[in-house]
């Protein structure tokens, strides 16, 4: 038993010694979808942003490794519209959405050394996603017979208000897949897609279905 423990300890030391940290950043395009109920038309909105963070790649066997990580992401979207009632009244509405997330992926990476300086690989796995903040801002303006009335404000989508409780959940589990390349053992380029598995609508009295998927592309430095 003691001998087995010593062997296990040396195995863990060997794995830790060959593990590799990578620090990276990249572009995100998020697609939020909304359905009033199952089978209804799907409405979607897109947000753009970036991510930054690090991973810890642990080799399991030749060509196969597992990489837990932790990443911060920021997303932004805006929209604007206007309307007019003849020459009597005009109105405009501008809105934007800012979101921040903490993502904790655990991906499996399988690759092949095409040349000494180029390794191609595929990856996939789940990501626990925690919404840090989600704030909607609006600027509204109405002009009636030359008199302008304007208003603006912010809404925390996770807490809502006393009159309008939040129905947007901050937690999600994403399932992703993608491909990439390691260049000279120092630079990693990846492209992937994540599908949100959980319904972000947390109102038990509503049949609405809300999901968030995301496209990601980035570069990392391997230490």
SEGUMI-387486 format. One record per residue (C-alpha): residue number from 0; x, y, z negated. Coordinates in nm, 4 decimals, decimal comma. Each point is the difference from the previous one (the first is absolute). Example, Ala and Ser with C-alpha at 12.3 -4.5 7.8 and 13.67 -1.06 7.14 Angstrom:
2
<node><i>0</i><X>1,2300</X><Y>-0,4500</Y><Z>-0,7800</Z></node>
<node><i>1</i><X>0,1370</X><Y>0,3440</Y><Z>0,0660</Z></node>
***
This chain:
223
<node><i>0</i><X>0,0000</X><Y>0,0000</Y><Z>0,0000</Z></node>
<node><i>1</i><X>0,2847</X><Y>0,2346</Y><Z>-0,0881</Z></node>
<node><i>2</i><X>0,1741</X><Y>-0,0867</Y><Z>0,3273</Z></node>
<node><i>3</i><X>-0,3176</X><Y>0,0796</Y><Z>0,1951</Z></node>
<node><i>4</i><X>-0,0243</X><Y>0,3367</Y><Z>-0,1728</Z></node>
<node><i>5</i><X>0,3581</X><Y>0,0861</Y><Z>0,0943</Z></node>
<node><i>6</i><X>-0,0654</X><Y>-0,0956</Y><Z>0,3647</Z></node>
<node><i>7</i><X>-0,3172</X><Y>0,2120</Y><Z>0,0060</Z></node>
<node><i>8</i><X>0,1892</X><Y>0,2948</Y><Z>-0,1487</Z></node>
<node><i>9</i><X>0,2718</X><Y>-0,0224</Y><Z>0,2647</Z></node>
<node><i>10</i><X>-0,2676</X><Y>-0,0257</Y><Z>0,2694</Z></node>
<node><i>11</i><X>-0,1667</X><Y>0,3180</Y><Z>-0,1240</Z></node>
<node><i>12</i><X>0,3345</X><Y>0,1813</Y><Z>-0,0128</Z></node>
<node><i>13</i><X>0,0731</X><Y>-0,1134</Y><Z>0,3564</Z></node>
<node><i>14</i><X>-0,3400</X><Y>0,1261</Y><Z>0,1253</Z></node>
<node><i>15</i><X>0,0431</X><Y>0,3340</Y><Z>-0,1784</Z></node>
<node><i>16</i><X>0,3488</X><Y>0,0427</Y><Z>0,1463</Z></node>
<node><i>17</i><X>-0,1258</X><Y>-0,0539</Y><Z>0,3554</Z></node>
<node><i>18</i><X>-0,3141</X><Y>0,2144</Y><Z>-0,0394</Z></node>
<node><i>19</i><X>-0,0027</X><Y>0,3284</Y><Z>0,1892</Z></node>
<node><i>20</i><X>-0,1576</X><Y>0,3373</Y><Z>-0,0758</Z></node>
<node><i>21</i><X>-0,1427</X><Y>0,2074</Y><Z>0,2831</Z></node>
<node><i>22</i><X>-0,1200</X><Y>0,3612</Y><Z>-0,0141</Z></node>
<node><i>23</i><X>-0,2276</X><Y>0,1241</Y><Z>0,2752</Z></node>
<node><i>24</i><X>-0,2589</X><Y>0,2449</Y><Z>0,1277</Z></node>
<node><i>25</i><X>-0,2383</X><Y>0,0190</Y><Z>0,2909</Z></node>
<node><i>26</i><X>-0,3190</X><Y>0,1116</Y><Z>0,1679</Z></node>
<node><i>27</i><X>-0,3525</X><Y>-0,1065</Y><Z>-0,0978</Z></node>
<node><i>28</i><X>-0,3287</X><Y>0,0229</Y><Z>0,1864</Z></node>
<node><i>29</i><X>-0,2942</X><Y>-0,1012</Y><Z>-0,2160</Z></node>
<node><i>30</i><X>-0,3483</X><Y>-0,0837</Y><Z>0,1298</Z></node>
<node><i>31</i><X>-0,2872</X><Y>0,0240</Y><Z>-0,2484</Z></node>
<node><i>32</i><X>-0,3196</X><Y>-0,1775</Y><Z>0,1075</Z></node>
<node><i>33</i><X>-0,3542</X><Y>0,0439</Y><Z>-0,1347</Z></node>
<node><i>34</i><X>-0,3157</X><Y>-0,2080</Y><Z>0,0503</Z></node>
<node><i>35</i><X>-0,3348</X><Y>0,0826</Y><Z>-0,1597</Z></node>
<node><i>36</i><X>-0,0524</X><Y>-0,3747</Y><Z>-0,0348</Z></node>
<node><i>37</i><X>0,1277</X><Y>-0,3267</Y><Z>0,1446</Z></node>
<node><i>38</i><X>-0,0614</X><Y>-0,0124</Y><Z>0,3747</Z></node>
<node><i>39</i><X>-0,0543</X><Y>0,3766</Y><Z>0,0319</Z></node>
<node><i>40</i><X>0,2018</X><Y>0,2249</Y><Z>0,2305</Z></node>
<node><i>41</i><X>0,3558</X><Y>0,0633</Y><Z>-0,1159</Z></node>
<node><i>42</i><X>0,1171</X><Y>0,3598</Y><Z>-0,0380</Z></node>
<node><i>43</i><X>0,3725</X><Y>0,0597</Y><Z>-0,0277</Z></node>
<node><i>44</i><X>0,2345</X><Y>0,2876</Y><Z>-0,0822</Z></node>
<node><i>45</i><X>0,3770</X><Y>0,0129</Y><Z>0,0340</Z></node>
<node><i>46</i><X>0,2647</X><Y>0,1457</Y><Z>-0,2289</Z></node>
<node><i>47</i><X>0,3703</X><Y>0,0468</Y><Z>0,0674</Z></node>
<node><i>48</i><X>0,2864</X><Y>0,0038</Y><Z>-0,2452</Z></node>
<node><i>49</i><X>0,3165</X><Y>-0,1652</Y><Z>-0,1194</Z></node>
<node><i>50</i><X>0,1364</X><Y>-0,2522</Y><Z>-0,2478</Z></node>
<node><i>51</i><X>0,3265</X><Y>-0,0283</Y><Z>-0,1942</Z></node>
<node><i>52</i><X>0,1315</X><Y>-0,2632</Y><Z>-0,2397</Z></node>
<node><i>53</i><X>0,2183</X><Y>-0,3030</Y><Z>-0,0479</Z></node>
<node><i>54</i><X>-0,0025</X><Y>-0,3771</Y><Z>0,0282</Z></node>
<node><i>55</i><X>0,2029</X><Y>-0,2817</Y><Z>-0,1549</Z></node>
<node><i>56</i><X>0,0622</X><Y>-0,2831</Y><Z>0,2440</Z></node>
<node><i>57</i><X>0,0580</X><Y>-0,3429</Y><Z>-0,1567</Z></node>
<node><i>58</i><X>0,1264</X><Y>-0,2760</Y><Z>0,2352</Z></node>
<node><i>59</i><X>-0,1686</X><Y>-0,3392</Y><Z>-0,0396</Z></node>
<node><i>60</i><X>0,1649</X><Y>-0,2001</Y><Z>0,2770</Z></node>
<node><i>61</i><X>0,1586</X><Y>0,0517</Y><Z>0,3412</Z></node>
<node><i>62</i><X>-0,2023</X><Y>0,2680</Y><Z>0,1797</Z></node>
<node><i>63</i><X>-0,2704</X><Y>0,0202</Y><Z>-0,2700</Z></node>
<node><i>64</i><X>-0,0314</X><Y>0,2561</Y><Z>-0,2783</Z></node>
<node><i>65</i><X>-0,2582</X><Y>0,1682</Y><Z>-0,2213</Z></node>
<node><i>66</i><X>-0,0034</X><Y>0,3760</Y><Z>-0,0584</Z></node>
<node><i>67</i><X>-0,1907</X><Y>0,1689</Y><Z>-0,2827</Z></node>
<node><i>68</i><X>-0,0015</X><Y>0,3790</Y><Z>0,0120</Z></node>
<node><i>69</i><X>-0,1511</X><Y>0,3229</Y><Z>-0,1201</Z></node>
<node><i>70</i><X>-0,1020</X><Y>0,2906</Y><Z>0,2267</Z></node>
<node><i>71</i><X>-0,1635</X><Y>0,3421</Y><Z>-0,0252</Z></node>
<node><i>72</i><X>-0,2207</X><Y>0,1158</Y><Z>0,2877</Z></node>
<node><i>73</i><X>-0,1682</X><Y>0,3287</Y><Z>0,0898</Z></node>
<node><i>74</i><X>-0,2876</X><Y>0,0401</Y><Z>0,2485</Z></node>
<node><i>75</i><X>-0,1696</X><Y>0,3093</Y><Z>0,1442</Z></node>
<node><i>76</i><X>-0,2940</X><Y>0,0618</Y><Z>0,2324</Z></node>
<node><i>77</i><X>-0,2086</X><Y>0,3034</Y><Z>0,0947</Z></node>
<node><i>78</i><X>-0,3153</X><Y>0,0827</Y><Z>0,1934</Z></node>
<node><i>79</i><X>-0,1752</X><Y>0,3173</Y><Z>0,1134</Z></node>
<node><i>80</i><X>-0,3354</X><Y>0,0862</Y><Z>0,1503</Z></node>
<node><i>81</i><X>-0,2205</X><Y>0,2980</Y><Z>0,0783</Z></node>
<node><i>82</i><X>-0,3611</X><Y>0,0707</Y><Z>0,0909</Z></node>
<node><i>83</i><X>-0,2109</X><Y>0,2939</Y><Z>0,1150</Z></node>
<node><i>84</i><X>-0,3688</X><Y>0,0940</Y><Z>-0,0037</Z></node>
<node><i>85</i><X>-0,0283</X><Y>0,2330</Y><Z>0,2958</Z></node>
<node><i>86</i><X>0,1585</X><Y>0,3324</Y><Z>-0,0916</Z></node>
<node><i>87</i><X>-0,1521</X><Y>0,0076</Y><Z>-0,3482</Z></node>
<node><i>88</i><X>0,2282</X><Y>-0,2344</Y><Z>-0,1940</Z></node>
<node><i>89</i><X>0,3254</X><Y>-0,1882</Y><Z>0,0375</Z></node>
<node><i>90</i><X>0,1662</X><Y>-0,2443</Y><Z>-0,2347</Z></node>
<node><i>91</i><X>0,3243</X><Y>-0,1939</Y><Z>-0,0305</Z></node>
<node><i>92</i><X>0,1248</X><Y>-0,2791</Y><Z>-0,2198</Z></node>
<node><i>93</i><X>0,3596</X><Y>-0,1146</Y><Z>-0,0431</Z></node>
<node><i>94</i><X>0,0902</X><Y>-0,3031</Y><Z>-0,2106</Z></node>
<node><i>95</i><X>0,3157</X><Y>-0,1896</Y><Z>-0,0813</Z></node>
<node><i>96</i><X>0,0901</X><Y>-0,3093</Y><Z>-0,1984</Z></node>
<node><i>97</i><X>0,3262</X><Y>-0,0601</Y><Z>-0,1857</Z></node>
<node><i>98</i><X>0,0767</X><Y>-0,3435</Y><Z>-0,1460</Z></node>
<node><i>99</i><X>0,2937</X><Y>-0,1494</Y><Z>-0,1874</Z></node>
<node><i>100</i><X>0,0595</X><Y>-0,3702</Y><Z>-0,0636</Z></node>
<node><i>101</i><X>0,2390</X><Y>-0,2272</Y><Z>-0,1857</Z></node>
<node><i>102</i><X>0,0458</X><Y>-0,3233</Y><Z>0,1966</Z></node>
<node><i>103</i><X>0,1611</X><Y>-0,3193</Y><Z>-0,1300</Z></node>
<node><i>104</i><X>0,0573</X><Y>-0,2495</Y><Z>0,2844</Z></node>
<node><i>105</i><X>0,1365</X><Y>-0,3538</Y><Z>-0,0200</Z></node>
<node><i>106</i><X>0,0925</X><Y>-0,1117</Y><Z>0,3505</Z></node>
<node><i>107</i><X>0,1486</X><Y>-0,3173</Y><Z>0,1436</Z></node>
<node><i>108</i><X>0,2654</X><Y>0,0645</Y><Z>0,2642</Z></node>
<node><i>109</i><X>0,1135</X><Y>-0,2582</Y><Z>0,2576</Z></node>
<node><i>110</i><X>0,2657</X><Y>0,0903</Y><Z>0,2535</Z></node>
<node><i>111</i><X>0,2600</X><Y>-0,1120</Y><Z>0,2503</Z></node>
<node><i>112</i><X>0,3457</X><Y>0,1419</Y><Z>0,0718</Z></node>
<node><i>113</i><X>-0,0124</X><Y>0,0771</Y><Z>0,3707</Z></node>
<node><i>114</i><X>0,3572</X><Y>0,1321</Y><Z>-0,0061</Z></node>
<node><i>115</i><X>0,2515</X><Y>0,0788</Y><Z>-0,2703</Z></node>
<node><i>116</i><X>-0,1381</X><Y>0,3534</Y><Z>-0,0355</Z></node>
<node><i>117</i><X>-0,3680</X><Y>-0,0587</Y><Z>0,0788</Z></node>
<node><i>118</i><X>-0,2533</X><Y>-0,2012</Y><Z>-0,1999</Z></node>
<node><i>119</i><X>-0,3664</X><Y>-0,0164</Y><Z>0,1045</Z></node>
<node><i>120</i><X>-0,2668</X><Y>-0,0963</Y><Z>-0,2517</Z></node>
<node><i>121</i><X>-0,3711</X><Y>-0,0206</Y><Z>-0,0752</Z></node>
<node><i>122</i><X>-0,1537</X><Y>0,0801</Y><Z>-0,3371</Z></node>
<node><i>123</i><X>-0,3324</X><Y>-0,0209</Y><Z>-0,1772</Z></node>
<node><i>124</i><X>-0,1634</X><Y>0,0022</Y><Z>-0,3400</Z></node>
<node><i>125</i><X>-0,2285</X><Y>0,1812</Y><Z>-0,2449</Z></node>
<node><i>126</i><X>0,0284</X><Y>0,3515</Y><Z>-0,1428</Z></node>
<node><i>127</i><X>-0,1598</X><Y>0,1274</Y><Z>-0,3190</Z></node>
<node><i>128</i><X>-0,1063</X><Y>0,3593</Y><Z>0,0683</Z></node>
<node><i>129</i><X>-0,0784</X><Y>0,2494</Y><Z>-0,2772</Z></node>
<node><i>130</i><X>-0,1523</X><Y>0,3373</Y><Z>0,0864</Z></node>
<node><i>131</i><X>0,1807</X><Y>0,2738</Y><Z>-0,1900</Z></node>
<node><i>132</i><X>-0,2169</X><Y>0,2845</Y><Z>0,1291</Z></node>
<node><i>133</i><X>-0,2655</X><Y>0,0709</Y><Z>0,2638</Z></node>
<node><i>134</i><X>-0,1126</X><Y>0,3607</Y><Z>0,0335</Z></node>
<node><i>135</i><X>-0,2423</X><Y>0,1421</Y><Z>0,2569</Z></node>
<node><i>136</i><X>0,0084</X><Y>0,3748</Y><Z>0,0672</Z></node>
<node><i>137</i><X>-0,2562</X><Y>0,2079</Y><Z>0,1907</Z></node>
<node><i>138</i><X>-0,0249</X><Y>0,3564</Y><Z>0,1317</Z></node>
<node><i>139</i><X>-0,3527</X><Y>0,1025</Y><Z>0,1066</Z></node>
<node><i>140</i><X>-0,1043</X><Y>0,3266</Y><Z>0,1592</Z></node>
<node><i>141</i><X>-0,3386</X><Y>0,1308</Y><Z>0,1179</Z></node>
<node><i>142</i><X>-0,0600</X><Y>0,3326</Y><Z>0,1725</Z></node>
<node><i>143</i><X>-0,3615</X><Y>0,1263</Y><Z>0,0206</Z></node>
<node><i>144</i><X>-0,0700</X><Y>0,3297</Y><Z>0,1770</Z></node>
<node><i>145</i><X>0,3545</X><Y>0,1166</Y><Z>-0,0644</Z></node>
<node><i>146</i><X>0,0053</X><Y>-0,1028</Y><Z>-0,3674</Z></node>
<node><i>147</i><X>0,2576</X><Y>-0,2688</Y><Z>-0,0843</Z></node>
<node><i>148</i><X>-0,0345</X><Y>-0,2505</Y><Z>-0,2828</Z></node>
<node><i>149</i><X>0,2860</X><Y>-0,2392</Y><Z>-0,0676</Z></node>
<node><i>150</i><X>0,0836</X><Y>-0,2700</Y><Z>-0,2504</Z></node>
<node><i>151</i><X>0,2776</X><Y>-0,2535</Y><Z>-0,0597</Z></node>
<node><i>152</i><X>0,0751</X><Y>-0,2750</Y><Z>-0,2469</Z></node>
<node><i>153</i><X>0,1665</X><Y>-0,3311</Y><Z>-0,0822</Z></node>
<node><i>154</i><X>-0,1436</X><Y>-0,3395</Y><Z>-0,0906</Z></node>
<node><i>155</i><X>0,1901</X><Y>-0,2748</Y><Z>-0,1776</Z></node>
<node><i>156</i><X>-0,1282</X><Y>-0,3070</Y><Z>0,1825</Z></node>
<node><i>157</i><X>0,0966</X><Y>-0,2353</Y><Z>-0,2819</Z></node>
<node><i>158</i><X>-0,1775</X><Y>0,1876</Y><Z>-0,2807</Z></node>
<node><i>159</i><X>-0,2756</X><Y>0,1903</Y><Z>0,1820</Z></node>
<node><i>160</i><X>-0,2185</X><Y>0,2421</Y><Z>-0,1976</Z></node>
<node><i>161</i><X>-0,2741</X><Y>-0,0302</Y><Z>-0,2616</Z></node>
<node><i>162</i><X>-0,2623</X><Y>0,0569</Y><Z>0,2698</Z></node>
<node><i>163</i><X>0,1726</X><Y>-0,2160</Y><Z>0,2612</Z></node>
<node><i>164</i><X>0,1894</X><Y>-0,2952</Y><Z>-0,1564</Z></node>
<node><i>165</i><X>0,2867</X><Y>-0,1492</Y><Z>0,2007</Z></node>
<node><i>166</i><X>-0,0678</X><Y>-0,3090</Y><Z>0,2098</Z></node>
<node><i>167</i><X>0,3533</X><Y>-0,0309</Y><Z>0,1414</Z></node>
<node><i>168</i><X>0,2213</X><Y>-0,2621</Y><Z>-0,1648</Z></node>
<node><i>169</i><X>0,3707</X><Y>0,0618</Y><Z>-0,0393</Z></node>
<node><i>170</i><X>0,1128</X><Y>-0,3646</Y><Z>0,0137</Z></node>
<node><i>171</i><X>0,0512</X><Y>-0,2168</Y><Z>0,3089</Z></node>
<node><i>172</i><X>0,1815</X><Y>-0,3122</Y><Z>0,1159</Z></node>
<node><i>173</i><X>0,1500</X><Y>0,0177</Y><Z>0,3484</Z></node>
<node><i>174</i><X>0,1081</X><Y>-0,2959</Y><Z>0,2119</Z></node>
<node><i>175</i><X>0,2661</X><Y>0,0886</Y><Z>0,2537</Z></node>
<node><i>176</i><X>0,2227</X><Y>-0,1360</Y><Z>0,2740</Z></node>
<node><i>177</i><X>0,2645</X><Y>0,1408</Y><Z>0,2292</Z></node>
<node><i>178</i><X>0,3387</X><Y>-0,0351</Y><Z>0,1648</Z></node>
<node><i>179</i><X>0,3372</X><Y>0,1656</Y><Z>-0,0223</Z></node>
<node><i>180</i><X>0,3692</X><Y>-0,0006</Y><Z>0,0693</Z></node>
<node><i>181</i><X>0,3137</X><Y>0,0249</Y><Z>-0,2140</Z></node>
<node><i>182</i><X>0,2851</X><Y>0,1812</Y><Z>0,1738</Z></node>
<node><i>183</i><X>0,3623</X><Y>-0,0578</Y><Z>-0,1091</Z></node>
<node><i>184</i><X>-0,1301</X><Y>-0,1251</Y><Z>-0,3335</Z></node>
<node><i>185</i><X>-0,0603</X><Y>0,3596</Y><Z>-0,1133</Z></node>
<node><i>186</i><X>-0,3054</X><Y>0,1413</Y><Z>0,1766</Z></node>
<node><i>187</i><X>-0,3499</X><Y>-0,1508</Y><Z>0,0124</Z></node>
<node><i>188</i><X>-0,2760</X><Y>0,1093</Y><Z>0,2385</Z></node>
<node><i>189</i><X>-0,3550</X><Y>-0,1302</Y><Z>-0,0627</Z></node>
<node><i>190</i><X>-0,3479</X><Y>0,0317</Y><Z>0,1466</Z></node>
<node><i>191</i><X>-0,3022</X><Y>-0,1528</Y><Z>-0,1720</Z></node>
<node><i>192</i><X>-0,3704</X><Y>0,0175</Y><Z>-0,0747</Z></node>
<node><i>193</i><X>-0,1904</X><Y>-0,0410</Y><Z>-0,3282</Z></node>
<node><i>194</i><X>-0,3663</X><Y>-0,0953</Y><Z>-0,0346</Z></node>
<node><i>195</i><X>-0,1895</X><Y>0,1115</Y><Z>-0,3116</Z></node>
<node><i>196</i><X>-0,1813</X><Y>-0,2960</Y><Z>-0,1575</Z></node>
<node><i>197</i><X>-0,2040</X><Y>0,1688</Y><Z>-0,2745</Z></node>
<node><i>198</i><X>-0,3151</X><Y>0,2075</Y><Z>0,0394</Z></node>
<node><i>199</i><X>0,0991</X><Y>0,3467</Y><Z>-0,1230</Z></node>
<node><i>200</i><X>-0,3658</X><Y>0,0843</Y><Z>-0,0710</Z></node>
<node><i>201</i><X>-0,0440</X><Y>-0,0545</Y><Z>-0,3748</Z></node>
<node><i>202</i><X>-0,3664</X><Y>0,1062</Y><Z>-0,0230</Z></node>
<node><i>203</i><X>-0,1890</X><Y>-0,3139</Y><Z>-0,1020</Z></node>
<node><i>204</i><X>-0,3265</X><Y>0,1578</Y><Z>0,1195</Z></node>
<node><i>205</i><X>0,1315</X><Y>0,0554</Y><Z>0,3535</Z></node>
<node><i>206</i><X>0,0359</X><Y>-0,2404</Y><Z>0,2930</Z></node>
<node><i>207</i><X>0,2732</X><Y>0,2117</Y><Z>0,1608</Z></node>
<node><i>208</i><X>0,3268</X><Y>-0,1650</Y><Z>0,1033</Z></node>
<node><i>209</i><X>0,3257</X><Y>0,1980</Y><Z>0,0034</Z></node>
<node><i>210</i><X>0,3392</X><Y>-0,1311</Y><Z>0,1073</Z></node>
<node><i>211</i><X>0,3397</X><Y>0,1513</Y><Z>0,0747</Z></node>
<node><i>212</i><X>0,2504</X><Y>-0,1480</Y><Z>0,2457</Z></node>
<node><i>213</i><X>0,3367</X><Y>0,1459</Y><Z>0,0963</Z></node>
<node><i>214</i><X>0,2651</X><Y>-0,0077</Y><Z>0,2706</Z></node>
<node><i>215</i><X>0,3567</X><Y>0,0520</Y><Z>-0,1184</Z></node>
<node><i>216</i><X>0,3383</X><Y>0,0478</Y><Z>0,1662</Z></node>
<node><i>217</i><X>0,3228</X><Y>0,0774</Y><Z>-0,1779</Z></node>
<node><i>218</i><X>0,3716</X><Y>-0,0338</Y><Z>-0,0502</Z></node>
<node><i>219</i><X>0,1958</X><Y>-0,1170</Y><Z>-0,3051</Z></node>
<node><i>220</i><X>0,3609</X><Y>-0,0137</Y><Z>-0,1110</Z></node>
<node><i>221</i><X>0,1264</X><Y>-0,3331</Y><Z>-0,1344</Z></node>
<node><i>222</i><X>0,2464</X><Y>0,0139</Y><Z>-0,2892</Z></node>
***
